[in-house]
Amino acid sequence: MARVEPLAREELGEFEERFALVEQMMGFVPNSMFTMARVPGLLGAFQQLGAVVLGSPLIPRELAQMVAQVASTAAGCRYCQAHTGHTAERVGVSEEKLADLWVFETSEHFSDAERAALRLALNAGAVPNTVTDEHFAACREHFSDEEIASIVAVISFFGYLNRWNDTMATDLEDDPLEFGHRVLGAAGWEAGNHA
């Protein structure tokens, strides 16, 4: 059960246009947004940052969602693991590839470029951060500095969400919960509101 009660969507009419965009991308509006609305100015700022980070044309949406999932896995946030995997599937990442995110280093489903980005995400999502210059050198073999900055922006955005959702014990919505059981369960993911 959530530690802070989310506000009702009906109370947040000023955000309805943005909620509709989120709903179009994810299939639902995350409960975390309804809790963020309790802090004046936070939800609007969060939505603006999310639009820039996740809407960046610098890296494919599929890669952004896989980076987000690996970073969330490293941080241990089950809520964000379910969300990012569910959204990755919605933007076209195959179920087989998502199931193999846990073994991206050896899976035939990933390119060298994806492995470099996912390795960066895994090490940046770890606590403490274990990123090295070698991770950046590997990424530079495939990505420009702008693209690498975009990858790090996704990792950082989800770092915020990992802390928010684990701390608030945000209730997981039905669609990502079903995805978690169906795809991530075989790799050890357990349903729960927080890690």
DRENPA-3360 file (N, C-alpha, C; in nm, 2 decimals, always signed):
BEGIN
1 = MARVEPLA = +0.08/-0.12/+0.00/+0.00/+0.00/+0.00/+0.09/+0.12/+0.00 ~ +0.05/+0.22/-0.08/+0.12/+0.35/-0.09/+0.14/+0.41/+0.05 ~ +0.25/+0.47/+0.07/+0.28/+0.54/+0.20/+0.22/+0.68/+0.20 ~ +0.19/+0.74/+0.08/+0.13/+0.87/+0.07/+0.01/+0.85/-0.03 ~ -0.10/+0.88/+0.01/-0.22/+0.86/-0.08/-0.21/+0.95/-0.21 ~ -0.22/+0.89/-0.33/-0.22/+0.97/-0.45/-0.35/+1.06/-0.46 ~ -0.34/+1.17/-0.52/-0.46/+1.25/-0.55/-0.54/+1.18/-0.66 ~ -0.66/+1.21/-0.67/-0.75/+1.16/-0.78/-0.72/+1.23/-0.91;
9 = REELGEFE = -0.72/+1.16/-1.02/-0.70/+1.23/-1.15/-0.80/+1.34/-1.17 ~ -0.92/+1.32/-1.12/-1.03/+1.42/-1.14/-0.99/+1.56/-1.07 ~ -0.91/+1.55/-0.97/-0.86/+1.67/-0.90/-0.75/+1.75/-0.97 ~ -0.70/+1.69/-1.08/-0.58/+1.74/-1.15/-0.61/+1.78/-1.29 ~ -0.73/+1.84/-1.32/-0.77/+1.88/-1.45/-0.67/+1.96/-1.53 ~ -0.59/+2.04/-1.47/-0.49/+2.12/-1.54/-0.38/+2.04/-1.61 ~ -0.37/+1.91/-1.57/-0.27/+1.82/-1.62/-0.33/+1.72/-1.72 ~ -0.46/+1.73/-1.75/-0.52/+1.63/-1.83/-0.46/+1.61/-1.97;
17 = ERFALVEQ = -0.42/+1.72/-2.03/-0.36/+1.71/-2.17/-0.24/+1.63/-2.16 ~ -0.15/+1.65/-2.06/-0.03/+1.57/-2.05/-0.06/+1.43/-2.01 ~ -0.16/+1.41/-1.92/-0.20/+1.28/-1.88/-0.24/+1.20/-2.01 ~ -0.31/+1.26/-2.10/-0.35/+1.19/-2.22/-0.23/+1.15/-2.30 ~ -0.13/+1.23/-2.31/-0.01/+1.19/-2.38/+0.06/+1.07/-2.32 ~ +0.07/+1.08/-2.18/+0.13/+0.97/-2.11/+0.05/+0.84/-2.13 ~ -0.08/+0.85/-2.12/-0.17/+0.74/-2.14/-0.15/+0.68/-2.28 ~ -0.13/+0.76/-2.38/-0.11/+0.72/-2.52/+0.02/+0.64/-2.53;
25 = MMGFVPNS = +0.12/+0.68/-2.46/+0.25/+0.61/-2.47/+0.25/+0.48/-2.38 ~ +0.20/+0.49/-2.26/+0.21/+0.38/-2.17/+0.09/+0.30/-2.16 ~ -0.03/+0.35/-2.20/-0.15/+0.27/-2.18/-0.22/+0.31/-2.05 ~ -0.16/+0.39/-1.97/-0.22/+0.43/-1.84/-0.14/+0.55/-1.79 ~ -0.19/+0.61/-1.68/-0.11/+0.72/-1.61/-0.06/+0.66/-1.48 ~ +0.07/+0.66/-1.47/+0.13/+0.61/-1.35/+0.08/+0.67/-1.22 ~ +0.06/+0.58/-1.12/+0.02/+0.63/-0.99/+0.12/+0.73/-0.93 ~ +0.25/+0.72/-0.96/+0.35/+0.81/-0.91/+0.32/+0.95/-0.94;
33 = MFTMARVP = +0.26/+0.98/-1.06/+0.23/+1.12/-1.10/+0.12/+1.18/-1.01 ~ +0.03/+1.09/-0.97/-0.08/+1.14/-0.88/-0.03/+1.17/-0.74 ~ +0.08/+1.11/-0.70/+0.14/+1.14/-0.57/+0.23/+1.26/-0.58 ~ +0.30/+1.28/-0.69/+0.39/+1.39/-0.72/+0.31/+1.52/-0.71 ~ +0.18/+1.51/-0.76/+0.10/+1.63/-0.76/+0.07/+1.69/-0.62 ~ +0.11/+1.62/-0.52/+0.09/+1.68/-0.38/+0.19/+1.79/-0.35 ~ +0.30/+1.79/-0.43/+0.41/+1.89/-0.41/+0.39/+2.00/-0.52 ~ +0.35/+2.12/-0.48/+0.32/+2.22/-0.58/+0.44/+2.24/-0.68;
41 = GLLGAFQQ = +0.41/+2.23/-0.81/+0.51/+2.25/-0.91/+0.58/+2.13/-0.96 ~ +0.58/+2.02/-0.87/+0.66/+1.91/-0.90/+0.61/+1.83/-1.02 ~ +0.48/+1.80/-1.03/+0.43/+1.72/-1.14/+0.45/+1.79/-1.27 ~ +0.43/+1.92/-1.28/+0.45/+1.99/-1.41/+0.60/+1.98/-1.45 ~ +0.69/+2.01/-1.35/+0.83/+2.00/-1.38/+0.88/+1.86/-1.42 ~ +0.82/+1.76/-1.35/+0.85/+1.62/-1.38/+0.81/+1.59/-1.53 ~ +0.69/+1.63/-1.56/+0.64/+1.60/-1.69/+0.72/+1.67/-1.80 ~ +0.76/+1.79/-1.78/+0.85/+1.86/-1.87/+0.98/+1.79/-1.89;
49 = LGAVVLGS = +1.04/+1.75/-1.78/+1.17/+1.68/-1.79/+1.15/+1.55/-1.86 ~ +1.05/+1.47/-1.83/+1.02/+1.35/-1.89/+1.00/+1.36/-2.04 ~ +0.93/+1.46/-2.08/+0.91/+1.49/-2.23/+1.04/+1.51/-2.30 ~ +1.13/+1.58/-2.24/+1.26/+1.61/-2.30/+1.35/+1.48/-2.30 ~ +1.36/+1.41/-2.18/+1.44/+1.30/-2.17/+1.39/+1.18/-2.26 ~ +1.26/+1.15/-2.24/+1.21/+1.03/-2.31/+1.17/+1.06/-2.46 ~ +1.16/+1.19/-2.49/+1.12/+1.23/-2.62/+1.24/+1.27/-2.71 ~ +1.36/+1.25/-2.66/+1.48/+1.29/-2.73/+1.49/+1.21/-2.86;
57 = PLIPRELA = +1.52/+1.28/-2.97/+1.54/+1.21/-3.10/+1.68/+1.15/-3.11 ~ +1.77/+1.17/-3.00/+1.91/+1.13/-3.01/+1.93/+0.98/-3.00 ~ +1.84/+0.91/-2.93/+1.85/+0.77/-2.92/+1.71/+0.71/-2.95 ~ +1.70/+0.59/-3.00/+1.57/+0.53/-3.03/+1.49/+0.50/-2.90 ~ +1.36/+0.52/-2.90/+1.28/+0.50/-2.79/+1.30/+0.36/-2.73 ~ +1.32/+0.26/-2.82/+1.34/+0.12/-2.77/+1.46/+0.11/-2.68 ~ +1.57/+0.18/-2.73/+1.69/+0.17/-2.65/+1.67/+0.25/-2.52 ~ +1.61/+0.36/-2.52/+1.58/+0.44/-2.40/+1.51/+0.36/-2.30;
65 = QMVAQVAS = +1.41/+0.28/-2.34/+1.33/+0.20/-2.24/+1.41/+0.08/-2.19 ~ +1.50/+0.03/-2.27/+1.58/-0.08/-2.23/+1.69/-0.03/-2.13 ~ +1.74/+0.09/-2.16/+1.84/+0.15/-2.06/+1.77/+0.18/-1.93 ~ +1.65/+0.23/-1.94/+1.57/+0.26/-1.82/+1.54/+0.13/-1.74 ~ +1.51/+0.02/-1.81/+1.49/-0.10/-1.73/+1.61/-0.15/-1.67 ~ +1.72/-0.15/-1.74/+1.85/-0.20/-1.68/+1.89/-0.12/-1.56 ~ +1.88/+0.01/-1.57/+1.92/+0.10/-1.46/+1.82/+0.08/-1.34 ~ +1.69/+0.06/-1.37/+1.60/+0.03/-1.26/+1.62/-0.10/-1.20;
73 = TAAGCRYC = +1.66/-0.20/-1.28/+1.70/-0.33/-1.22/+1.82/-0.32/-1.13 ~ +1.92/-0.25/-1.17/+2.04/-0.23/-1.09/+2.00/-0.16/-0.96 ~ +1.91/-0.07/-0.96/+1.87/+0.00/-0.84/+1.77/-0.08/-0.76 ~ +1.71/-0.19/-0.82/+1.62/-0.27/-0.74/+1.48/-0.23/-0.74 ~ +1.44/-0.13/-0.82/+1.30/-0.08/-0.82/+1.21/-0.16/-0.90 ~ +1.13/-0.25/-0.84/+1.04/-0.34/-0.91/+0.93/-0.26/-0.98 ~ +0.88/-0.15/-0.93/+0.78/-0.07/-0.99/+0.83/-0.02/-1.12 ~ +0.95/+0.04/-1.13/+1.01/+0.09/-1.25/+1.05/-0.02/-1.35;
81 = QAHTGHTA = +1.09/-0.14/-1.30/+1.12/-0.25/-1.38/+1.00/-0.29/-1.46 ~ +0.89/-0.30/-1.40/+0.76/-0.34/-1.46/+0.72/-0.23/-1.56 ~ +0.73/-0.10/-1.52/+0.69/+0.01/-1.61/+0.78/+0.01/-1.73 ~ +0.91/+0.01/-1.72/+1.00/+0.03/-1.83/+0.99/-0.09/-1.93 ~ +0.97/-0.21/-1.87/+0.96/-0.33/-1.96/+0.83/-0.32/-2.03 ~ +0.72/-0.29/-1.96/+0.59/-0.28/-2.03/+0.59/-0.17/-2.14 ~ +0.65/-0.06/-2.11/+0.66/+0.05/-2.21/+0.75/+0.01/-2.33 ~ +0.86/-0.06/-2.30/+0.95/-0.11/-2.40/+0.87/-0.20/-2.50;
89 = ERVGVSEE = +0.79/-0.29/-2.44/+0.71/-0.38/-2.53/+0.62/-0.30/-2.61 ~ +0.56/-0.19/-2.56/+0.46/-0.11/-2.63/+0.53/-0.04/-2.75 ~ +0.66/+0.00/-2.73/+0.73/+0.07/-2.84/+0.80/-0.02/-2.93 ~ +0.78/-0.15/-2.92/+0.83/-0.24/-3.02/+0.95/-0.34/-2.98 ~ +0.99/-0.34/-2.86/+1.09/-0.43/-2.82/+1.03/-0.57/-2.80 ~ +1.08/-0.67/-2.86/+1.02/-0.81/-2.85/+1.02/-0.86/-2.71 ~ +0.93/-0.95/-2.68/+0.92/-1.01/-2.55/+1.05/-1.09/-2.52 ~ +1.10/-1.16/-2.62/+1.22/-1.24/-2.61/+1.34/-1.15/-2.57;
97 = KLADLWVF = +1.35/-1.04/-2.63/+1.46/-0.94/-2.60/+1.45/-0.89/-2.46 ~ +1.33/-0.86/-2.42/+1.30/-0.81/-2.29/+1.34/-0.91/-2.18 ~ +1.30/-1.04/-2.21/+1.33/-1.14/-2.12/+1.49/-1.16/-2.11 ~ +1.56/-1.13/-2.21/+1.70/-1.15/-2.22/+1.78/-1.02/-2.17 ~ +1.71/-0.92/-2.13/+1.78/-0.80/-2.07/+1.86/-0.84/-1.95 ~ +1.82/-0.94/-1.88/+1.89/-0.99/-1.76/+2.03/-1.05/-1.80 ~ +2.04/-1.09/-1.93/+2.17/-1.15/-1.98/+2.21/-1.09/-2.11 ~ +2.20/-0.95/-2.11/+2.23/-0.88/-2.23/+2.37/-0.90/-2.28;
105 = ETSEHFSD = +2.46/-0.93/-2.19/+2.60/-0.94/-2.23/+2.63/-1.06/-2.32 ~ +2.55/-1.17/-2.31/+2.57/-1.29/-2.39/+2.46/-1.32/-2.48 ~ +2.35/-1.25/-2.47/+2.23/-1.28/-2.56/+2.25/-1.23/-2.70 ~ +2.21/-1.32/-2.79/+2.22/-1.28/-2.94/+2.13/-1.17/-2.98 ~ +2.03/-1.14/-2.89/+1.93/-1.04/-2.93/+1.99/-0.89/-2.92 ~ +2.11/-0.87/-2.87/+2.16/-0.74/-2.85/+2.28/-0.71/-2.94 ~ +2.28/-0.59/-2.99/+2.40/-0.54/-3.07/+2.51/-0.50/-2.98 ~ +2.63/-0.48/-3.03/+2.74/-0.43/-2.95/+2.71/-0.29/-2.90;
113 = AERAALRL = +2.64/-0.21/-2.98/+2.60/-0.07/-2.93/+2.50/-0.08/-2.82 ~ +2.40/-0.17/-2.83/+2.31/-0.18/-2.72/+2.38/-0.23/-2.59 ~ +2.47/-0.33/-2.61/+2.54/-0.38/-2.49/+2.62/-0.27/-2.42 ~ +2.69/-0.18/-2.50/+2.76/-0.07/-2.44/+2.67/+0.02/-2.36 ~ +2.56/+0.05/-2.42/+2.46/+0.14/-2.35/+2.40/+0.07/-2.23 ~ +2.37/-0.05/-2.24/+2.31/-0.12/-2.12/+2.41/-0.15/-2.01 ~ +2.54/-0.17/-2.05/+2.65/-0.18/-1.95/+2.66/-0.05/-1.87 ~ +2.66/+0.06/-1.94/+2.66/+0.19/-1.88/+2.54/+0.21/-1.78;
121 = ALNAGAVP = +2.42/+0.17/-1.83/+2.30/+0.18/-1.74/+2.32/+0.09/-1.62 ~ +2.36/-0.03/-1.63/+2.38/-0.12/-1.52/+2.47/-0.06/-1.42 ~ +2.58/-0.01/-1.46/+2.68/+0.04/-1.37/+2.64/+0.18/-1.31 ~ +2.57/+0.26/-1.39/+2.53/+0.39/-1.34/+2.41/+0.37/-1.24 ~ +2.33/+0.27/-1.26/+2.22/+0.24/-1.17/+2.26/+0.18/-1.04 ~ +2.38/+0.12/-1.03/+2.42/+0.05/-0.91/+2.45/+0.16/-0.80 ~ +2.44/+0.11/-0.68/+2.47/+0.20/-0.57/+2.58/+0.13/-0.49 ~ +2.70/+0.19/-0.47/+2.74/+0.31/-0.54/+2.76/+0.29/-0.69;
129 = NTVTDEHF = +2.76/+0.41/-0.76/+2.78/+0.41/-0.90/+2.91/+0.35/-0.93 ~ +2.92/+0.26/-1.03/+3.04/+0.19/-1.07/+3.08/+0.21/-1.21 ~ +3.04/+0.32/-1.27/+3.08/+0.36/-1.40/+3.23/+0.39/-1.41 ~ +3.29/+0.35/-1.52/+3.44/+0.38/-1.54/+3.46/+0.45/-1.67 ~ +3.57/+0.50/-1.69/+3.61/+0.56/-1.82/+3.59/+0.46/-1.93 ~ +3.62/+0.33/-1.90/+3.60/+0.22/-2.00/+3.46/+0.21/-2.05 ~ +3.36/+0.23/-1.97/+3.22/+0.23/-2.01/+3.20/+0.34/-2.11 ~ +3.25/+0.46/-2.09/+3.23/+0.57/-2.18/+3.31/+0.54/-2.31;
137 = AACREHFS = +3.43/+0.48/-2.30/+3.50/+0.45/-2.42/+3.43/+0.35/-2.51 ~ +3.37/+0.25/-2.45/+3.29/+0.15/-2.52/+3.17/+0.22/-2.59 ~ +3.10/+0.31/-2.52/+2.99/+0.38/-2.57/+3.03/+0.47/-2.69 ~ +3.15/+0.53/-2.68/+3.20/+0.62/-2.79/+3.22/+0.54/-2.92 ~ +3.24/+0.41/-2.91/+3.26/+0.33/-3.03/+3.13/+0.33/-3.11 ~ +3.02/+0.36/-3.05/+2.88/+0.35/-3.12/+2.80/+0.48/-3.11 ~ +2.83/+0.57/-3.02/+2.74/+0.68/-2.99/+2.82/+0.81/-2.99 ~ +2.76/+0.92/-3.03/+2.82/+1.05/-3.01/+2.81/+1.10/-2.87;
145 = DEEIASIV = +2.88/+1.21/-2.83/+2.87/+1.26/-2.70/+2.73/+1.30/-2.67 ~ +2.66/+1.36/-2.77/+2.52/+1.40/-2.74/+2.43/+1.27/-2.72 ~ +2.45/+1.17/-2.79/+2.38/+1.04/-2.77/+2.41/+0.98/-2.63 ~ +2.54/+0.99/-2.59/+2.57/+0.94/-2.46/+2.51/+1.02/-2.35 ~ +2.51/+1.15/-2.37/+2.44/+1.24/-2.27/+2.29/+1.21/-2.26 ~ +2.23/+1.17/-2.37/+2.09/+1.14/-2.37/+2.07/+1.00/-2.30 ~ +2.16/+0.91/-2.32/+2.15/+0.78/-2.24/+2.16/+0.81/-2.09 ~ +2.26/+0.89/-2.05/+2.28/+0.92/-1.91/+2.16/+1.00/-1.86;
153 = AVISFFGY = +2.09/+1.08/-1.94/+1.97/+1.15/-1.90/+1.86/+1.05/-1.87 ~ +1.85/+0.95/-1.95/+1.74/+0.84/-1.92/+1.78/+0.77/-1.79 ~ +1.90/+0.74/-1.77/+1.94/+0.67/-1.65/+1.91/+0.76/-1.53 ~ +1.95/+0.88/-1.53/+1.93/+0.98/-1.42/+1.78/+1.00/-1.39 ~ +1.70/+1.02/-1.50/+1.56/+1.03/-1.48/+1.50/+0.92/-1.41 ~ +1.54/+0.80/-1.44/+1.48/+0.68/-1.38/+1.55/+0.66/-1.24 ~ +1.66/+0.72/-1.21/+1.72/+0.72/-1.08/+1.63/+0.79/-0.98 ~ +1.58/+0.90/-1.03/+1.48/+0.98/-0.95/+1.35/+0.90/-0.93;
161 = LNRWNDTM = +1.30/+0.84/-1.04/+1.18/+0.76/-1.02/+1.20/+0.64/-0.93 ~ +1.32/+0.57/-0.94/+1.35/+0.46/-0.86/+1.34/+0.50/-0.71 ~ +1.40/+0.61/-0.67/+1.40/+0.65/-0.53/+1.25/+0.69/-0.49 ~ +1.19/+0.77/-0.58/+1.05/+0.81/-0.55/+0.96/+0.69/-0.52 ~ +0.96/+0.60/-0.62/+0.86/+0.49/-0.61/+0.89/+0.39/-0.50 ~ +1.02/+0.36/-0.48/+1.06/+0.27/-0.37/+1.02/+0.33/-0.23 ~ +1.05/+0.46/-0.22/+1.03/+0.53/-0.09/+0.88/+0.54/-0.07 ~ +0.80/+0.58/-0.17/+0.66/+0.60/-0.15/+0.58/+0.47/-0.15;
169 = ATDLEDDP = +0.64/+0.36/-0.19/+0.57/+0.23/-0.20/+0.46/+0.25/-0.30 ~ +0.48/+0.31/-0.41/+0.38/+0.34/-0.51/+0.31/+0.21/-0.56 ~ +0.18/+0.21/-0.55/+0.10/+0.09/-0.60/+0.12/+0.07/-0.75 ~ +0.16/-0.05/-0.79/+0.18/-0.09/-0.93/+0.05/-0.11/-1.00 ~ +0.03/-0.05/-1.11/-0.09/-0.06/-1.19/-0.10/-0.20/-1.26 ~ -0.23/-0.23/-1.30/-0.25/-0.37/-1.35/-0.17/-0.41/-1.47 ~ -0.16/-0.32/-1.58/-0.09/-0.35/-1.70/+0.06/-0.38/-1.68 ~ +0.13/-0.30/-1.61/+0.27/-0.34/-1.58/+0.29/-0.45/-1.49;
177 = LEFGHRVL = +0.19/-0.47/-1.40/+0.20/-0.59/-1.31/+0.18/-0.72/-1.39 ~ +0.09/-0.72/-1.48/+0.07/-0.83/-1.57/+0.20/-0.86/-1.65 ~ +0.26/-0.75/-1.70/+0.38/-0.77/-1.78/+0.49/-0.83/-1.69 ~ +0.50/-0.78/-1.57/+0.60/-0.83/-1.48/+0.59/-0.98/-1.46 ~ +0.47/-1.02/-1.43/+0.45/-1.16/-1.41/+0.48/-1.24/-1.54 ~ +0.43/-1.19/-1.65/+0.44/-1.27/-1.78/+0.58/-1.27/-1.83 ~ +0.66/-1.16/-1.83/+0.79/-1.15/-1.90/+0.90/-1.16/-1.80 ~ +0.89/-1.08/-1.69/+1.00/-1.07/-1.60/+1.01/-1.18/-1.49;
185 = GAAGWEAG = +0.89/-1.24/-1.47/+0.88/-1.34/-1.37/+0.98/-1.46/-1.39 ~ +1.00/-1.50/-1.51/+1.09/-1.61/-1.54/+1.23/-1.58/-1.50 ~ +1.27/-1.45/-1.49/+1.40/-1.41/-1.45/+1.41/-1.37/-1.30 ~ +1.31/-1.40/-1.23/+1.32/-1.38/-1.08/+1.25/-1.25/-1.03 ~ +1.18/-1.18/-1.12/+1.11/-1.06/-1.08/+0.99/-1.10/-0.99 ~ +0.97/-1.04/-0.88/+0.85/-1.07/-0.80/+0.76/-0.95/-0.79 ~ +0.63/-0.97/-0.79/+0.54/-0.86/-0.78/+0.55/-0.80/-0.64 ~ +0.53/-0.67/-0.64/+0.53/-0.60/-0.52/+0.52/-0.45/-0.55;
193 = NHA = +0.48/-0.38/-0.45/+0.47/-0.23/-0.47/+0.61/-0.16/-0.46 ~ +0.70/-0.23/-0.40/+0.84/-0.17/-0.39/+0.93/-0.28/-0.36 ~ +1.06/-0.25/-0.38/+1.17/-0.35/-0.35/+1.19/-0.37/-0.20;
% end
